[in-house]
Amino acid sequence: MPKPAGRGPRNPTAERTERKPREERWAELLQVATDLFYEKGYDGTSLQDIATRLGMLKGSIYYYIESKEDLLFEVVKTVYEDGMAVIRARSAEAGDPLTRLRNVIAGHVEHTCRNLVATAVFLHELDTLPPQRRREALGTDHAYQGVFRGLIEQAQAEGLVRSDVDPRLAALSILGSTNWVYRWYQPGGQMTPTEIGAGLADIAIGGITAHAASGRPAPQT
């Protein structure tokens, strides 16, 4: 569970007399904030809205945070860290770089499908955070994109990916297309997250392993 962004408990006695443990209440607060940011947008959601849905006084929220921005920061940070854990685990599985890239793409898609609301908030509201807080949540080294790019580079070095493919551009293209799944995936639909992940991974891999036909040189980045 992410550590609350705000100040620590102001009153140890109050913490002991809460009807729910602090960790459980924090998880509920974060979930309700995520749901409301999704339903009403960050700007359209007030702390009073969150307190009302939780059935608590607005002032009690400040026991956990200092501002509404702290909640968005935690949503963004949690989505990013959970996604990183998934793709890093997939990238460490056995197989050649192309097989591991396929697994990473599938894992990314499956994670998105199973976390639609939080992912939507992440993608819609990320730029709402001030630059410094975005850097705190995501880092500055493009690590998420780097997992995809690194595997493409490895596969290319082993002759598994076309030599005319630009690894950075390919990684951005794969992420751009697979991130969009949150807009059309319907839970309980004809395809499961696993099936969608496998299908989109196959399409992405096919796009970088097919024989080049244009004869154009790879772009310089």
C-alpha positions in Angstrom: 0.0 0.0 0.0 1.4 3.4 -0.9 2.3 5.6 2.1 -0.2 8.5 2.5 1.2 11.7 1.1 0.1 13.9 3.9 1.1 14.5 7.5 1.2 11.7 10.1 -1.5 11.2 12.7 -2.1 14.3 14.7 -3.6 12.5 17.7 -2.5 8.9 18.6 -5.6 8.5 20.7 -7.9 9.3 17.8 -6.1 6.7 15.7 -6.7 4.0 18.3 -10.4 4.9 18.5 -11.1 4.9 14.7 -13.8 2.4 13.7 -11.5 1.1 10.9 -7.7 0.7 10.9 -5.9 3.6 9.3 -4.6 1.5 6.5 -8.0 0.3 5.6 -9.5 3.8 5.7 -6.6 5.1 3.5 -7.3 2.4 0.9 -11.0 3.4 0.9 -10.2 7.0 0.5 -7.9 6.4 -2.4 -10.4 4.2 -4.1 -13.3 6.7 -3.7 -11.0 9.5 -5.0 -10.1 7.4 -8.0 -13.8 6.6 -8.7 -14.8 10.3 -8.4 -11.9 11.6 -10.5 -13.0 9.1 -13.2 -16.7 10.0 -13.0 -16.4 13.8 -12.6 -12.8 14.7 -13.5 -10.2 15.9 -11.1 -11.3 19.6 -11.4 -15.0 18.6 -11.0 -14.4 16.7 -7.8 -14.2 18.3 -4.4 -13.0 17.0 -1.1 -16.5 17.4 0.1 -17.7 15.0 -2.7 -15.1 12.5 -1.5 -16.0 12.9 2.2 -19.7 12.5 1.4 -19.3 9.3 -0.5 -17.1 7.9 2.3 -19.6 9.0 4.9 -17.1 11.0 6.9 -16.5 14.7 7.7 -14.5 16.7 5.2 -12.2 17.8 8.0 -11.3 14.1 8.7 -9.7 13.8 5.3 -6.9 16.1 6.3 -5.9 13.4 8.8 -4.5 11.6 5.7 -3.7 14.3 3.2 -2.9 18.0 2.9 -4.7 18.7 -0.3 -6.7 17.1 -3.1 -3.6 17.0 -5.2 -2.1 14.5 -2.8 -4.8 12.1 -3.8 -4.2 12.4 -7.5 -0.5 12.0 -6.9 -1.1 8.8 -5.1 -3.4 7.5 -7.8 -0.8 8.3 -10.5 2.1 6.8 -8.5 0.2 3.6 -7.7 -0.9 3.0 -11.3 2.7 3.6 -12.5 4.4 1.4 -9.9 1.9 -1.4 -10.3 2.3 -1.4 -14.0 6.1 -1.3 -13.7 6.0 -4.3 -11.4 4.0 -6.2 -14.0 6.2 -5.5 -17.0 9.5 -5.9 -15.2 8.3 -9.4 -14.0 7.3 -10.3 -17.6 10.6 -9.0 -19.0 12.5 -11.3 -16.6 10.7 -14.4 -17.8 12.6 -17.0 -19.8 12.9 -16.7 -23.6 14.6 -14.7 -26.2 14.1 -10.9 -26.3 11.2 -11.1 -28.8 9.4 -13.6 -26.6 9.9 -11.5 -23.6 8.7 -8.4 -25.5 5.6 -10.2 -26.4 5.0 -11.1 -22.8 5.6 -7.5 -21.7 3.1 -6.2 -24.2 0.5 -8.7 -23.1 1.1 -8.0 -19.5 0.8 -4.3 -20.0 -2.6 -4.8 -21.8 -3.9 -7.2 -19.2 -3.0 -4.8 -16.4 -4.8 -2.0 -18.2 -7.9 -4.1 -18.8 -8.0 -5.1 -15.1 -7.5 -1.5 -13.8 -9.6 0.5 -16.2 -10.8 3.2 -13.9 -7.4 4.0 -12.3 -5.7 3.8 -15.7 -8.2 6.2 -17.2 -7.5 8.7 -14.4 -3.8 8.2 -14.9 -4.0 9.0 -18.6 -6.5 11.8 -18.4 -5.2 13.6 -15.3 -1.4 13.0 -15.4 -0.7 16.5 -16.8 -2.9 18.1 -14.0 -0.1 17.4 -11.6 2.6 20.1 -11.4 5.9 19.0 -13.2 7.7 18.4 -9.9 5.1 16.0 -8.6 4.9 14.2 -12.0 8.7 13.6 -11.7 8.3 12.4 -8.2 5.6 9.9 -9.3 7.2 8.7 -12.6 10.9 9.5 -12.3 12.8 11.2 -15.1 14.4 8.3 -16.9 11.5 7.1 -19.0 11.9 3.7 -17.2 8.5 2.3 -18.4 9.2 3.0 -22.0 12.7 1.9 -21.5 11.6 -1.7 -20.8 10.0 -1.9 -24.2 12.8 -0.1 -26.0 15.5 -2.2 -24.3 13.9 -5.5 -25.4 13.4 -4.2 -29.0 17.1 -3.3 -29.1 18.1 -6.7 -27.8 15.9 -8.5 -30.3 17.2 -6.3 -33.1 20.8 -7.1 -32.1 19.9 -10.8 -32.4 18.3 -10.4 -35.8 14.8 -10.9 -34.5 13.6 -7.4 -35.3 14.0 -5.6 -38.6 17.2 -3.5 -38.9 15.2 -0.5 -40.2 13.0 -0.3 -37.0 13.8 2.6 -34.7 13.5 1.1 -31.2 12.4 4.3 -29.5 9.7 5.0 -32.1 8.6 1.4 -32.0 8.3 1.5 -28.2 6.2 4.7 -28.3 4.0 3.2 -31.0 3.4 0.0 -29.0 2.6 2.0 -25.9 0.4 4.4 -27.7 -1.7 1.8 -29.3 -2.0 -0.5 -26.3 -2.8 2.3 -23.9 -5.9 3.0 -26.0 -7.5 -0.3 -24.9 -9.0 1.4 -21.9 -11.3 3.3 -24.2 -13.0 0.3 -25.8 -12.5 -2.7 -23.5 -15.7 -3.9 -21.9 -15.4 -6.2 -18.9 -17.4 -9.4 -19.5 -17.2 -8.9 -23.3 -16.4 -11.5 -25.9 -12.6 -11.4 -25.2 -10.8 -11.7 -21.9 -7.9 -9.5 -20.9 -5.5 -12.4 -21.5 -6.9 -12.9 -25.1 -6.8 -9.2 -25.9 -3.3 -8.9 -24.5 -2.1 -11.9 -26.6 -3.8 -10.5 -29.7 -2.4 -7.0 -29.5 1.0 -8.4 -28.7 0.9 -10.5 -31.9 -0.1 -7.4 -33.9 2.7 -5.3 -32.4 5.4 -8.0 -32.9 4.2 -8.6 -36.5 4.8 -4.9 -37.2 8.4 -4.9 -36.3 9.4 -8.4 -37.6 7.9 -8.4 -41.0 10.3 -7.9 -43.9 10.9 -4.3 -44.8 9.4 -3.3 -48.1 10.0 0.5 -48.3 13.8 0.4 -48.4 13.8 3.7 -46.5 16.6 4.2 -44.0 15.8 4.0 -40.3 15.1 7.5 -38.8 17.9 9.0 -36.6 16.8 9.7 -33.0 
